[in-house]
Amino acid sequence: MTTTSTPLKRALQAAKKAMGPQQYGAAGRVFECAMCGHDQFKVGAYIVLLGMHTLVCSHCSHVEFFESAPQVVE
Ligand SMILES: [Zn+2]
């Protein structure tokens, strides 16, 4: 019996990380919430259906709209 770190396990960890709040940037700057100044956001995926990209502040739930997808800051 072997216990290895499988590609599937790593993919699940990456997906879990991608689903949590992250920092985003646009125009070379880290984006901060206009309401509370927090810098951790989740993507509001349902608005993508309308052709818009949104970030939802994980602190105060303020929503920002973008015409093109903001970049994730690693
Ligand atoms: Zn906020």
N, CA, C, O and the ligand as a Tripos MOL2 file, in Angstrom:
@<TRIPOS>MOLECULE
protein
  297   295    75     0     0
PROTEIN
NO_CHARGES

@<TRIPOS>ATOM
      1 N           0.8450   -1.2040    0.0000 N.3       1 MET1
      2 CA          0.0000    0.0000    0.0000 C.3       1 MET1
      3 C           0.8790    1.2530    0.0000 C.2       1 MET1
      4 O           1.8500    1.3280    0.7530 O.2       1 MET1
      5 N           0.5510    2.2130   -0.8220 N.am      2 THR2
      6 CA          1.3600    3.4330   -0.9020 C.3       2 THR2
      7 C           0.5110    4.6550   -0.5930 C.2       2 THR2
      8 O          -0.6700    4.7100   -0.9340 O.2       2 THR2
      9 N           1.1130    5.6080    0.0420 N.am      3 THR3
     10 CA          0.4510    6.8950    0.2760 C.3       3 THR3
     11 C           1.2760    7.9710   -0.4100 C.2       3 THR3
     12 O           2.3600    8.3270    0.0510 O.2       3 THR3
     13 N           0.7590    8.4800   -1.5040 N.am      4 THR4
     14 CA          1.4820    9.5030   -2.2600 C.3       4 THR4
     15 C           0.6150   10.7320   -2.4200 C.2       4 THR4
     16 O          -0.6080   10.6660   -2.2980 O.2       4 THR4
     17 N           1.2540   11.8510   -2.6940 N.am      5 SER5
     18 CA          0.5400   13.0870   -3.0250 C.3       5 SER5
     19 C           0.1940   13.0320   -4.5010 C.2       5 SER5
     20 O           1.0520   13.2490   -5.3570 O.2       5 SER5
     21 N          -1.0310   12.7480   -4.7880 N.am      6 THR6
     22 CA         -1.4490   12.5520   -6.1750 C.3       6 THR6
     23 C          -1.7070   13.8850   -6.8710 C.2       6 THR6
     24 O          -1.9520   14.8940   -6.2100 O.2       6 THR6
     25 N          -1.6530   13.8930   -8.1910 N.am      7 PRO7
     26 CA         -2.0220   15.1110   -8.9320 C.3       7 PRO7
     27 C          -3.4370   15.5700   -8.6090 C.2       7 PRO7
     28 O          -3.7200   16.7670   -8.5800 O.2       7 PRO7
     29 N          -4.3360   14.5930   -8.3640 N.am      8 LEU8
     30 CA         -5.7140   14.9490   -8.0310 C.3       8 LEU8
     31 C          -5.7670   15.7030   -6.7100 C.2       8 LEU8
     32 O          -6.4980   16.6840   -6.5690 O.2       8 LEU8
     33 N          -4.9800   15.2310   -5.7410 N.am      9 LYS9
     34 CA         -4.9540   15.8880   -4.4320 C.3       9 LYS9
     35 C          -4.4500   17.3230   -4.5650 C.2       9 LYS9
     36 O          -5.0050   18.2480   -3.9730 O.2       9 LYS9
     37 N          -3.3780   17.4900   -5.3600 N.am     10 ARG10
     38 CA         -2.8370   18.8380   -5.5580 C.3      10 ARG10
     39 C          -3.8490   19.7280   -6.2870 C.2      10 ARG10
     40 O          -3.9710   20.9120   -5.9740 O.2      10 ARG10
     41 N          -4.5600   19.1710   -7.2390 N.am     11 ALA11
     42 CA         -5.5650   19.9450   -7.9720 C.3      11 ALA11
     43 C          -6.6910   20.3900   -7.0420 C.2      11 ALA11
     44 O          -7.1830   21.5130   -7.1470 O.2      11 ALA11
     45 N          -7.0910   19.5110   -6.1390 N.am     12 LEU12
     46 CA         -8.1510   19.8600   -5.1860 C.3      12 LEU12
     47 C          -7.6890   20.9670   -4.2450 C.2      12 LEU12
     48 O          -8.4590   21.8660   -3.9070 O.2      12 LEU12
     49 N          -6.4210   20.8950   -3.8240 N.am     13 GLN13
     50 CA         -5.8930   21.9430   -2.9410 C.3      13 GLN13
     51 C          -5.8350   23.2750   -3.6790 C.2      13 GLN13
     52 O          -6.1310   24.3190   -3.0980 O.2      13 GLN13
     53 N          -5.4540   23.2460   -4.9550 N.am     14 ALA14
     54 CA         -5.3880   24.4710   -5.7480 C.3      14 ALA14
     55 C          -6.7840   25.0500   -5.9570 C.2      14 ALA14
     56 O          -6.9770   26.2650   -5.9040 O.2      14 ALA14
     57 N          -7.7510   24.1700   -6.1930 N.am     15 ALA15
     58 CA         -9.1260   24.6240   -6.3940 C.3      15 ALA15
     59 C          -9.6780   25.2300   -5.1100 C.2      15 ALA15
     60 O         -10.3770   26.2430   -5.1430 O.2      15 ALA15
     61 N          -9.3590   24.6050   -3.9780 N.am     16 LYS16
     62 CA         -9.8240   25.1200   -2.6860 C.3      16 LYS16
     63 C          -9.2520   26.5080   -2.4400 C.2      16 LYS16
     64 O          -9.9490   27.4020   -1.9610 O.2      16 LYS16
     65 N          -7.9660   26.6800   -2.7730 N.am     17 LYS17
     66 CA         -7.3170   27.9740   -2.5980 C.3      17 LYS17
     67 C          -7.9570   29.0140   -3.5250 C.2      17 LYS17
     68 O          -8.1640   30.1620   -3.1340 O.2      17 LYS17
     69 N          -8.2660   28.5980   -4.7580 N.am     18 ALA18
     70 CA         -8.8250   29.5370   -5.7360 C.3      18 ALA18
     71 C         -10.2300   29.9730   -5.3660 C.2      18 ALA18
     72 O         -10.6740   31.0460   -5.7730 O.2      18 ALA18
     73 N         -10.9350   29.1520   -4.5970 N.am     19 MET19
     74 CA        -12.3010   29.4770   -4.2410 C.3      19 MET19
     75 C         -12.3910   30.4040   -3.0340 C.2      19 MET19
     76 O         -13.4370   31.0090   -2.7990 O.2      19 MET19
     77 N         -11.3200   30.5220   -2.2750 N.am     20 GLY20
     78 CA        -11.3380   31.3830   -1.1050 C.3      20 GLY20
     79 C         -11.0640   32.8210   -1.4880 C.2      20 GLY20
     80 O         -10.7590   33.1120   -2.6450 O.2      20 GLY20
     81 N         -11.1710   33.7260   -0.5210 N.am     21 PRO21
     82 CA        -10.8620   35.1300   -0.8030 C.3      21 PRO21
     83 C          -9.3980   35.2920   -1.2140 C.2      21 PRO21
     84 O          -8.5140   34.6590   -0.6370 O.2      21 PRO21
     85 N          -9.1500   36.1300   -2.2000 N.am     22 GLN22
     86 CA         -7.7970   36.3730   -2.6710 C.3      22 GLN22
     87 C          -7.6190   37.8640   -2.9420 C.2      22 GLN22
     88 O          -8.5770   38.6360   -2.9700 O.2      22 GLN22
     89 N          -6.3440   38.2420   -3.1400 N.am     23 GLN23
     90 CA         -6.0460   39.6090   -3.5530 C.3      23 GLN23
     91 C          -6.1420   39.7010   -5.0670 C.2      23 GLN23
     92 O          -5.7180   38.7910   -5.7800 O.2      23 GLN23
     93 N          -6.6940   40.7870   -5.5480 N.am     24 TYR24
     94 CA         -6.7800   41.0330   -6.9810 C.3      24 TYR24
     95 C          -6.1600   42.3710   -7.3030 C.2      24 TYR24
     96 O          -6.0860   43.2690   -6.4640 O.2      24 TYR24
     97 N          -5.7150   42.4810   -8.5440 N.am     25 GLY25
     98 CA         -5.1020   43.7340   -8.9590 C.3      25 GLY25
     99 C          -5.5560   44.1310  -10.3390 C.2      25 GLY25
    100 O          -5.9740   43.2920  -11.1370 O.2      25 GLY25
    101 N          -5.4710   45.4130  -10.6150 N.am     26 ALA26
    102 CA         -5.7560   45.9340  -11.9470 C.3      26 ALA26
    103 C          -4.8750   47.1510  -12.1500 C.2      26 ALA26
    104 O          -4.6490   47.9260  -11.2210 O.2      26 ALA26
    105 N          -4.3830   47.3160  -13.3610 N.am     27 ALA27
    106 CA         -3.5280   48.4630  -13.6960 C.3      27 ALA27
    107 C          -2.3000   48.5170  -12.7840 C.2      27 ALA27
    108 O          -1.8500   49.6010  -12.4140 O.2      27 ALA27
    109 N          -1.7560   47.3470  -12.4210 N.am     28 GLY28
    110 CA         -0.5200   47.2830  -11.6570 C.3      28 GLY28
    111 C          -0.6600   47.5820  -10.1790 C.2      28 GLY28
    112 O           0.3440   47.7400   -9.4830 O.2      28 GLY28
    113 N          -1.8970   47.6630   -9.6820 N.am     29 ARG29
    114 CA         -2.1000   47.9620   -8.2690 C.3      29 ARG29
    115 C          -2.9640   46.8820   -7.6350 C.2      29 ARG29
    116 O          -3.8280   46.3000   -8.2910 O.2      29 ARG29
    117 N          -2.7220   46.6160   -6.3380 N.am     30 VAL30
    118 CA         -3.5840   45.7060   -5.6000 C.3      30 VAL30
    119 C          -4.8910   46.4350   -5.3170 C.2      30 VAL30
    120 O          -4.8980   47.5560   -4.8080 O.2      30 VAL30
    121 N          -5.9750   45.7910   -5.6490 N.am     31 PHE31
    122 CA         -7.2700   46.4160   -5.4900 C.3      31 PHE31
    123 C          -7.7060   46.4030   -4.0240 C.2      31 PHE31
    124 O          -7.5690   45.3890   -3.3390 O.2      31 PHE31
    125 N          -8.2270   47.5250   -3.5530 N.am     32 GLU32
    126 CA         -8.7550   47.6050   -2.1920 C.3      32 GLU32
    127 C         -10.2170   48.0030   -2.2510 C.2      32 GLU32
    128 O         -10.6250   48.7590   -3.1320 O.2      32 GLU32
    129 N         -10.9980   47.5000   -1.3250 N.am     33 CYS33
    130 CA        -12.4160   47.8020   -1.2650 C.3      33 CYS33
    131 C         -12.6330   49.2990   -1.0690 C.2      33 CYS33
    132 O         -12.0250   49.9150   -0.1940 O.2      33 CYS33
    133 N         -13.5070   49.8780   -1.8940 N.am     34 ALA34
    134 CA        -13.7840   51.3050   -1.8130 C.3      34 ALA34
    135 C         -14.5290   51.6610   -0.5340 C.2      34 ALA34
    136 O         -14.5050   52.8090   -0.0910 O.2      34 ALA34
    137 N         -15.1860   50.6770    0.0530 N.am     35 MET35
    138 CA        -15.9740   50.9430    1.2540 C.3      35 MET35
    139 C         -15.1470   50.8060    2.5310 C.2      35 MET35
    140 O         -15.1680   51.6880    3.3900 O.2      35 MET35
    141 N         -14.4090   49.6780    2.6500 N.am     36 CYS36
    142 CA        -13.7560   49.3910    3.9330 C.3      36 CYS36
    143 C         -12.2390   49.2690    3.8310 C.2      36 CYS36
    144 O         -11.5650   49.1650    4.8560 O.2      36 CYS36
    145 N         -11.6890   49.2790    2.6180 N.am     37 GLY37
    146 CA        -10.2390   49.2110    2.4680 C.3      37 GLY37
    147 C          -9.6620   47.8170    2.5520 C.2      37 GLY37
    148 O          -8.4440   47.6550    2.4790 O.2      37 GLY37
    149 N         -10.5040   46.8010    2.7050 N.am     38 HIS38
    150 CA        -10.0570   45.4150    2.7710 C.3      38 HIS38
    151 C          -9.5140   44.9920    1.4060 C.2      38 HIS38
    152 O          -9.9440   45.5220    0.3820 O.2      38 HIS38
    153 N          -8.5600   44.0290    1.3810 N.am     39 ASP39
    154 CA         -7.9660   43.6490    0.0920 C.3      39 ASP39
    155 C          -8.1840   42.1800   -0.2690 C.2      39 ASP39
    156 O          -7.4830   41.6460   -1.1290 O.2      39 ASP39
    157 N          -9.1420   41.5260    0.3730 N.am     40 GLN40
    158 CA         -9.4500   40.1360    0.0470 C.3      40 GLN40
    159 C         -10.8340   40.0820   -0.5950 C.2      40 GLN40
    160 O         -11.8150   40.5580   -0.0240 O.2      40 GLN40
    161 N         -10.8990   39.4960   -1.7890 N.am     41 PHE41
    162 CA        -12.1480   39.4740   -2.5470 C.3      41 PHE41
    163 C         -12.4620   38.0820   -3.0580 C.2      41 PHE41
    164 O         -11.5740   37.2570   -3.2710 O.2      41 PHE41
    165 N         -13.7540   37.8460   -3.2480 N.am     42 LYS42
    166 CA        -14.2060   36.6630   -3.9700 C.3      42 LYS42
    167 C         -14.8010   37.1250   -5.2940 C.2      42 LYS42
    168 O         -15.2890   38.2500   -5.4120 O.2      42 LYS42
    169 N         -14.7540   36.2400   -6.2900 N.am     43 VAL43
    170 CA        -15.3520   36.5590   -7.5830 C.3      43 VAL43
    171 C         -16.8520   36.3070   -7.5170 C.2      43 VAL43
    172 O         -17.2980   35.2410   -7.0920 O.2      43 VAL43
    173 N         -17.6260   37.3040   -7.9450 N.am     44 GLY44
    174 CA        -19.0750   37.1300   -8.0450 C.3      44 GLY44
    175 C         -19.4000   36.4870   -9.3770 C.2      44 GLY44
    176 O         -19.6760   37.1850  -10.3530 O.2      44 GLY44
    177 N         -19.3690   35.1500   -9.4290 N.am     45 ALA45
    178 CA        -19.3760   34.4150  -10.6980 C.3      45 ALA45
    179 C         -20.6560   34.6060  -11.4960 C.2      45 ALA45
    180 O         -20.6140   34.6080  -12.7260 O.2      45 ALA45
    181 N         -21.7830   34.7650  -10.8320 N.am     46 TYR46
    182 CA        -23.0440   34.7860  -11.5670 C.3      46 TYR46
    183 C         -23.1640   35.9860  -12.5010 C.2      46 TYR46
    184 O         -23.8730   35.9050  -13.5030 O.2      46 TYR46
    185 N         -22.4910   37.0980  -12.2020 N.am     47 ILE47
    186 CA        -22.5810   38.2830  -13.0510 C.3      47 ILE47
    187 C         -21.8170   38.0790  -14.3620 C.2      47 ILE47
    188 O         -22.0760   38.7710  -15.3460 O.2      47 ILE47
    189 N         -20.8650   37.1160  -14.3750 N.am     48 VAL48
    190 CA        -20.0980   36.8360  -15.5910 C.3      48 VAL48
    191 C         -21.0400   36.4740  -16.7310 C.2      48 VAL48
    192 O         -20.7280   36.7130  -17.8970 O.2      48 VAL48
    193 N         -22.1780   35.9060  -16.4020 N.am     49 LEU49
    194 CA        -23.1700   35.5470  -17.4170 C.3      49 LEU49
    195 C         -23.6660   36.7810  -18.1620 C.2      49 LEU49
    196 O         -24.0940   36.6740  -19.3120 O.2      49 LEU49
    197 N         -23.6180   37.9300  -17.5380 N.am     50 LEU50
    198 CA        -24.0650   39.1660  -18.1700 C.3      50 LEU50
    199 C         -22.9180   39.8790  -18.8790 C.2      50 LEU50
    200 O         -23.1040   40.9780  -19.4040 O.2      50 LEU50
    201 N         -21.7350   39.2660  -18.9000 N.am     51 GLY51
    202 CA        -20.5920   39.8620  -19.5690 C.3      51 GLY51
    203 C         -19.8080   40.8060  -18.6950 C.2      51 GLY51
    204 O         -18.9380   41.5230  -19.1880 O.2      51 GLY51
    205 N         -20.0970   40.8240  -17.3970 N.am     52 MET52
    206 CA        -19.3520   41.6670  -16.4740 C.3      52 MET52
    207 C         -18.6140   40.7850  -15.4730 C.2      52 MET52
    208 O         -19.0350   39.6650  -15.1840 O.2      52 MET52
    209 N         -17.5080   41.3060  -14.9510 N.am     53 HIS53
    210 CA        -16.7590   40.6090  -13.9180 C.3      53 HIS53
    211 C         -16.9250   41.3890  -12.6210 C.2      53 HIS53
    212 O         -16.8680   42.6190  -12.6170 O.2      53 HIS53
    213 N         -17.1280   40.6840  -11.5420 N.am     54 THR54
    214 CA        -17.3020   41.3660  -10.2640 C.3      54 THR54
    215 C         -16.3830   40.7800   -9.2060 C.2      54 THR54
    216 O         -16.0460   39.5960   -9.2390 O.2      54 THR54
    217 N         -15.9900   41.6190   -8.2800 N.am     55 LEU55
    218 CA        -15.2980   41.1740   -7.0810 C.3      55 LEU55
    219 C         -16.1650   41.5530   -5.8920 C.2      55 LEU55
    220 O         -16.6680   42.6740   -5.8050 O.2      55 LEU55
    221 N         -16.3340   40.6010   -4.9760 N.am     56 VAL56
    222 CA        -17.1250   40.8390   -3.7880 C.3      56 VAL56
    223 C         -16.1840   40.8880   -2.5960 C.2      56 VAL56
    224 O         -15.4650   39.9250   -2.3280 O.2      56 VAL56
    225 N         -16.1880   42.0070   -1.8790 N.am     57 CYS57
    226 CA        -15.3330   42.1510   -0.7020 C.3      57 CYS57
    227 C         -15.7050   41.0870    0.3310 C.2      57 CYS57
    228 O         -16.8750   40.9360    0.6830 O.2      57 CYS57
    229 N         -14.7000   40.3530    0.8140 N.am     58 SER58
    230 CA        -14.9750   39.2910    1.7790 C.3      58 SER58
    231 C         -15.2380   39.8570    3.1770 C.2      58 SER58
    232 O         -15.6480   39.1250    4.0770 O.2      58 SER58
    233 N         -15.0000   41.1610    3.3570 N.am     59 HIS59
    234 CA        -15.1920   41.7820    4.6680 C.3      59 HIS59
    235 C         -16.5700   42.4400    4.7820 C.2      59 HIS59
    236 O         -17.2940   42.2060    5.7500 O.2      59 HIS59
    237 N         -16.9340   43.2710    3.7820 N.am     60 CYS60
    238 CA        -18.1800   44.0290    3.9070 C.3      60 CYS60
    239 C         -19.1990   43.6910    2.8100 C.2      60 CYS60
    240 O         -20.3110   44.2180    2.8190 O.2      60 CYS60
    241 N         -18.8290   42.8200    1.8720 N.am     61 SER61
    242 CA        -19.6780   42.3470    0.7780 C.3      61 SER61
    243 C         -19.9680   43.4120   -0.2770 C.2      61 SER61
    244 O         -20.8790   43.2420   -1.0870 O.2      61 SER61
    245 N         -19.2140   44.4970   -0.2810 N.am     62 HIS62
    246 CA        -19.3230   45.4980   -1.3360 C.3      62 HIS62
    247 C         -18.9390   44.8600   -2.6720 C.2      62 HIS62
    248 O         -17.9910   44.0780   -2.7270 O.2      62 HIS62
    249 N         -19.6620   45.1820   -3.7490 N.am     63 VAL63
    250 CA        -19.4130   44.5920   -5.0630 C.3      63 VAL63
    251 C         -18.8300   45.6470   -6.0000 C.2      63 VAL63
    252 O         -19.3600   46.7510   -6.1260 O.2      63 VAL63
    253 N         -17.7210   45.2810   -6.6580 N.am     64 GLU64
    254 CA        -17.1120   46.1400   -7.6650 C.3      64 GLU64
    255 C         -17.2610   45.4750   -9.0270 C.2      64 GLU64
    256 O         -17.1320   44.2560   -9.1420 O.2      64 GLU64
    257 N         -17.5320   46.2670  -10.0520 N.am     65 PHE65
    258 CA        -17.7170   45.7510  -11.4050 C.3      65 PHE65
    259 C         -16.4860   46.0510  -12.2660 C.2      65 PHE65
    260 O         -15.8870   47.1230  -12.1670 O.2      65 PHE65
    261 N         -16.1230   45.0830  -13.1100 N.am     66 PHE66
    262 CA        -15.0380   45.2520  -14.0650 C.3      66 PHE66
    263 C         -15.5010   44.7600  -15.4270 C.2      66 PHE66
    264 O         -16.2440   43.7840  -15.5330 O.2      66 PHE66
    265 N         -15.0500   45.4530  -16.4650 N.am     67 GLU67
    266 CA        -15.3970   45.0160  -17.8160 C.3      67 GLU67
    267 C         -14.5280   43.8310  -18.2390 C.2      67 GLU67
    268 O         -14.9990   42.9270  -18.9300 O.2      67 GLU67
    269 N         -13.2430   43.8390  -17.8180 N.am     68 SER68
    270 CA        -12.3660   42.6940  -18.0710 C.3      68 SER68
    271 C         -11.9570   42.1020  -16.7290 C.2      68 SER68
    272 O         -11.9840   42.7810  -15.7030 O.2      68 SER68
    273 N         -11.5750   40.8130  -16.7500 N.am     69 ALA69
    274 CA        -11.3100   40.0880  -15.5030 C.3      69 ALA69
    275 C         -10.0880   40.6560  -14.7850 C.2      69 ALA69
    276 O          -9.0240   40.7680  -15.3930 O.2      69 ALA69
    277 N         -10.2120   41.0180  -13.5020 N.am     70 PRO70
    278 CA         -9.0700   41.4570  -12.7290 C.3      70 PRO70
    279 C          -8.0870   40.3010  -12.5140 C.2      70 PRO70
    280 O          -8.4950   39.1400  -12.4850 O.2      70 PRO70
    281 N          -6.7930   40.6150  -12.3630 N.am     71 GLN71
    282 CA         -5.7650   39.5970  -12.1730 C.3      71 GLN71
    283 C          -5.6650   39.2230  -10.7080 C.2      71 GLN71
    284 O          -5.7900   40.0730   -9.8260 O.2      71 GLN71
    285 N          -5.4350   37.9160  -10.4540 N.am     72 VAL72
    286 CA         -5.1660   37.4660   -9.0910 C.3      72 VAL72
    287 C          -3.7380   37.8390   -8.7380 C.2      72 VAL72
    288 O          -2.8160   37.6040   -9.5200 O.2      72 VAL72
    289 N          -3.5520   38.4230   -7.5510 N.am     73 VAL73
    290 CA         -2.2110   38.7670   -7.0610 C.3      73 VAL73
    291 C          -1.7350   37.6110   -6.2060 C.2      73 VAL73
    292 O          -2.3690   37.2800   -5.2040 O.2      73 VAL73
    293 N          -0.6000   36.9770   -6.5970 N.am     74 GLU74
    294 CA         -0.0600   35.8250   -5.8370 C.3      74 GLU74
    295 C           0.6730   36.3110   -4.6080 C.2      74 GLU74
    296 O           1.1970   35.5020   -3.8410 O.2      74 GLU74
    297 ZN        -15.2050   45.9860    1.8900 Zn       75 ZN75
@<TRIPOS>BOND
     1     1     2 1
     2     2     3 1
     3     3     4 2
     4     3     5 am
     5     5     6 1
     6     6     7 1
     7     7     8 2
     8     7     9 am
     9     9    10 1
    10    10    11 1
    11    11    12 2
    12    11    13 am
    13    13    14 1
    14    14    15 1
    15    15    16 2
    16    15    17 am
    17    17    18 1
    18    18    19 1
    19    19    20 2
    20    19    21 am
    21    21    22 1
    22    22    23 1
    23    23    24 2
    24    23    25 am
    25    25    26 1
    26    26    27 1
    27    27    28 2
    28    27    29 am
    29    29    30 1
    30    30    31 1
    31    31    32 2
    32    31    33 am
    33    33    34 1
    34    34    35 1
    35    35    36 2
    36    35    37 am
    37    37    38 1
    38    38    39 1
    39    39    40 2
    40    39    41 am
    41    41    42 1
    42    42    43 1
    43    43    44 2
    44    43    45 am
    45    45    46 1
    46    46    47 1
    47    47    48 2
    48    47    49 am
    49    49    50 1
    50    50    51 1
    51    51    52 2
    52    51    53 am
    53    53    54 1
    54    54    55 1
    55    55    56 2
    56    55    57 am
    57    57    58 1
    58    58    59 1
    59    59    60 2
    60    59    61 am
    61    61    62 1
    62    62    63 1
    63    63    64 2
    64    63    65 am
    65    65    66 1
    66    66    67 1
    67    67    68 2
    68    67    69 am
    69    69    70 1
    70    70    71 1
    71    71    72 2
    72    71    73 am
    73    73    74 1
    74    74    75 1
    75    75    76 2
    76    75    77 am
    77    77    78 1
    78    78    79 1
    79    79    80 2
    80    79    81 am
    81    81    82 1
    82    82    83 1
    83    83    84 2
    84    83    85 am
    85    85    86 1
    86    86    87 1
    87    87    88 2
    88    87    89 am
    89    89    90 1
    90    90    91 1
    91    91    92 2
    92    91    93 am
    93    93    94 1
    94    94    95 1
    95    95    96 2
    96    95    97 am
    97    97    98 1
    98    98    99 1
    99    99   100 2
   100    99   101 am
   101   101   102 1
   102   102   103 1
   103   103   104 2
   104   103   105 am
   105   105   106 1
   106   106   107 1
   107   107   108 2
   108   107   109 am
   109   109   110 1
   110   110   111 1
   111   111   112 2
   112   111   113 am
   113   113   114 1
   114   114   115 1
   115   115   116 2
   116   115   117 am
   117   117   118 1
   118   118   119 1
   119   119   120 2
   120   119   121 am
   121   121   122 1
   122   122   123 1
   123   123   124 2
   124   123   125 am
   125   125   126 1
   126   126   127 1
   127   127   128 2
   128   127   129 am
   129   129   130 1
   130   130   131 1
   131   131   132 2
   132   131   133 am
   133   133   134 1
   134   134   135 1
   135   135   136 2
   136   135   137 am
   137   137   138 1
   138   138   139 1
   139   139   140 2
   140   139   141 am
   141   141   142 1
   142   142   143 1
   143   143   144 2
   144   143   145 am
   145   145   146 1
   146   146   147 1
   147   147   148 2
   148   147   149 am
   149   149   150 1
   150   150   151 1
   151   151   152 2
   152   151   153 am
   153   153   154 1
   154   154   155 1
   155   155   156 2
   156   155   157 am
   157   157   158 1
   158   158   159 1
   159   159   160 2
   160   159   161 am
   161   161   162 1
   162   162   163 1
   163   163   164 2
   164   163   165 am
   165   165   166 1
   166   166   167 1
   167   167   168 2
   168   167   169 am
   169   169   170 1
   170   170   171 1
   171   171   172 2
   172   171   173 am
   173   173   174 1
   174   174   175 1
   175   175   176 2
   176   175   177 am
   177   177   178 1
   178   178   179 1
   179   179   180 2
   180   179   181 am
   181   181   182 1
   182   182   183 1
   183   183   184 2
   184   183   185 am
   185   185   186 1
   186   186   187 1
   187   187   188 2
   188   187   189 am
   189   189   190 1
   190   190   191 1
   191   191   192 2
   192   191   193 am
   193   193   194 1
   194   194   195 1
   195   195   196 2
   196   195   197 am
   197   197   198 1
   198   198   199 1
   199   199   200 2
   200   199   201 am
   201   201   202 1
   202   202   203 1
   203   203   204 2
   204   203   205 am
   205   205   206 1
   206   206   207 1
   207   207   208 2
   208   207   209 am
   209   209   210 1
   210   210   211 1
   211   211   212 2
   212   211   213 am
   213   213   214 1
   214   214   215 1
   215   215   216 2
   216   215   217 am
   217   217   218 1
   218   218   219 1
   219   219   220 2
   220   219   221 am
   221   221   222 1
   222   222   223 1
   223   223   224 2
   224   223   225 am
   225   225   226 1
   226   226   227 1
   227   227   228 2
   228   227   229 am
   229   229   230 1
   230   230   231 1
   231   231   232 2
   232   231   233 am
   233   233   234 1
   234   234   235 1
   235   235   236 2
   236   235   237 am
   237   237   238 1
   238   238   239 1
   239   239   240 2
   240   239   241 am
   241   241   242 1
   242   242   243 1
   243   243   244 2
   244   243   245 am
   245   245   246 1
   246   246   247 1
   247   247   248 2
   248   247   249 am
   249   249   250 1
   250   250   251 1
   251   251   252 2
   252   251   253 am
   253   253   254 1
   254   254   255 1
   255   255   256 2
   256   255   257 am
   257   257   258 1
   258   258   259 1
   259   259   260 2
   260   259   261 am
   261   261   262 1
   262   262   263 1
   263   263   264 2
   264   263   265 am
   265   265   266 1
   266   266   267 1
   267   267   268 2
   268   267   269 am
   269   269   270 1
   270   270   271 1
   271   271   272 2
   272   271   273 am
   273   273   274 1
   274   274   275 1
   275   275   276 2
   276   275   277 am
   277   277   278 1
   278   278   279 1
   279   279   280 2
   280   279   281 am
   281   281   282 1
   282   282   283 1
   283   283   284 2
   284   283   285 am
   285   285   286 1
   286   286   287 1
   287   287   288 2
   288   287   289 am
   289   289   290 1
   290   290   291 1
   291   291   292 2
   292   291   293 am
   293   293   294 1
   294   294   295 1
   295   295   296 2
@<TRIPOS>SUBSTRUCTURE
     1 MET1         2 RESIDUE 1 A MET
     2 THR2         6 RESIDUE 1 A THR
     3 THR3        10 RESIDUE 1 A THR
     4 THR4        14 RESIDUE 1 A THR
     5 SER5        18 RESIDUE 1 A SER
     6 THR6        22 RESIDUE 1 A THR
     7 PRO7        26 RESIDUE 1 A PRO
     8 LEU8        30 RESIDUE 1 A LEU
     9 LYS9        34 RESIDUE 1 A LYS
    10 ARG10       38 RESIDUE 1 A ARG
    11 ALA11       42 RESIDUE 1 A ALA
    12 LEU12       46 RESIDUE 1 A LEU
    13 GLN13       50 RESIDUE 1 A GLN
    14 ALA14       54 RESIDUE 1 A ALA
    15 ALA15       58 RESIDUE 1 A ALA
    16 LYS16       62 RESIDUE 1 A LYS
    17 LYS17       66 RESIDUE 1 A LYS
    18 ALA18       70 RESIDUE 1 A ALA
    19 MET19       74 RESIDUE 1 A MET
    20 GLY20       78 RESIDUE 1 A GLY
    21 PRO21       82 RESIDUE 1 A PRO
    22 GLN22       86 RESIDUE 1 A GLN
    23 GLN23       90 RESIDUE 1 A GLN
    24 TYR24       94 RESIDUE 1 A TYR
    25 GLY25       98 RESIDUE 1 A GLY
    26 ALA26      102 RESIDUE 1 A ALA
    27 ALA27      106 RESIDUE 1 A ALA
    28 GLY28      110 RESIDUE 1 A GLY
    29 ARG29      114 RESIDUE 1 A ARG
    30 VAL30      118 RESIDUE 1 A VAL
    31 PHE31      122 RESIDUE 1 A PHE
    32 GLU32      126 RESIDUE 1 A GLU
    33 CYS33      130 RESIDUE 1 A CYS
    34 ALA34      134 RESIDUE 1 A ALA
    35 MET35      138 RESIDUE 1 A MET
    36 CYS36      142 RESIDUE 1 A CYS
    37 GLY37      146 RESIDUE 1 A GLY
    38 HIS38      150 RESIDUE 1 A HIS
    39 ASP39      154 RESIDUE 1 A ASP
    40 GLN40      158 RESIDUE 1 A GLN
    41 PHE41      162 RESIDUE 1 A PHE
    42 LYS42      166 RESIDUE 1 A LYS
    43 VAL43      170 RESIDUE 1 A VAL
    44 GLY44      174 RESIDUE 1 A GLY
    45 ALA45      178 RESIDUE 1 A ALA
    46 TYR46      182 RESIDUE 1 A TYR
    47 ILE47      186 RESIDUE 1 A ILE
    48 VAL48      190 RESIDUE 1 A VAL
    49 LEU49      194 RESIDUE 1 A LEU
    50 LEU50      198 RESIDUE 1 A LEU
    51 GLY51      202 RESIDUE 1 A GLY
    52 MET52      206 RESIDUE 1 A MET
    53 HIS53      210 RESIDUE 1 A HIS
    54 THR54      214 RESIDUE 1 A THR
    55 LEU55      218 RESIDUE 1 A LEU
    56 VAL56      222 RESIDUE 1 A VAL
    57 CYS57      226 RESIDUE 1 A CYS
    58 SER58      230 RESIDUE 1 A SER
    59 HIS59      234 RESIDUE 1 A HIS
    60 CYS60      238 RESIDUE 1 A CYS
    61 SER61      242 RESIDUE 1 A SER
    62 HIS62      246 RESIDUE 1 A HIS
    63 VAL63      250 RESIDUE 1 A VAL
    64 GLU64      254 RESIDUE 1 A GLU
    65 PHE65      258 RESIDUE 1 A PHE
    66 PHE66      262 RESIDUE 1 A PHE
    67 GLU67      266 RESIDUE 1 A GLU
    68 SER68      270 RESIDUE 1 A SER
    69 ALA69      274 RESIDUE 1 A ALA
    70 PRO70      278 RESIDUE 1 A PRO
    71 GLN71      282 RESIDUE 1 A GLN
    72 VAL72      286 RESIDUE 1 A VAL
    73 VAL73      290 RESIDUE 1 A VAL
    74 GLU74      294 RESIDUE 1 A GLU
    75 ZN75       297 GROUP 0 **** ****
